């Protein structure tokens, strides 16, 4: 590979990097997910939704034949709407901030201000998808089935959906209209495995902390952090991760278990180095 090609490749990668700067002056980098990965995630999610809807349809057909009631049609329509609408909202409000499709593609949603994703932001970004994609196509499909729309109206509706759906191709942050309105990015997700020995080799750590950031906690907090990591309770990890981020001034730019495991390993290593020199700090209130 030539030097020019290498330079071009580095320039392309640099365009996808976004930075946060903490109050301590530490640069944190996020890598914007590509349009291809986002499309792949959407395709996987749509396939899973269709599969779930197919199984739900079979169940409702069985119930309808058994009960001989027209109510099952209404229930099916309501269930289909809830599934499509809340599939994305429900998963993105979870601790992973990602649908199954996004997790498979290794991407997740984050707030552009570095804070925790709010329900308002998640709902906003996903309701816009209804306007971008589902609602126009459903209306056109229903109209076409009853011969209520002309070819020109059909073409206009398809162009409307394509224009809004392809908006992310024409901005450097690869944001949909929903991302722009909700204040979110879709970024590459950093993942690490929570091994049985959570203090195992930290080579290739997902993120690093400064000595100042590690100095705010002692042995007691280290033990509590280990207990939380071994418990693997998403809610507990979320609360502890948010508390540490607030204490050291870090934005939310990665999954909670990634953050906590990296912090635990580096805090443990720091305290062990201090013990070698006879400096033992029991907790965050003790002097270093």
Helices and strands as residue ranges (DSSP letters): H 3-15, E 17-21, E 27-31, H 35-67, H 71-92, H 100-105, E 107-111, H 119-129, I 130-134, H 135-145, H 151-165, G 166-170, H 177-182, E 184-188, H 211-214, H 219-231, H 234-248, H 256-276
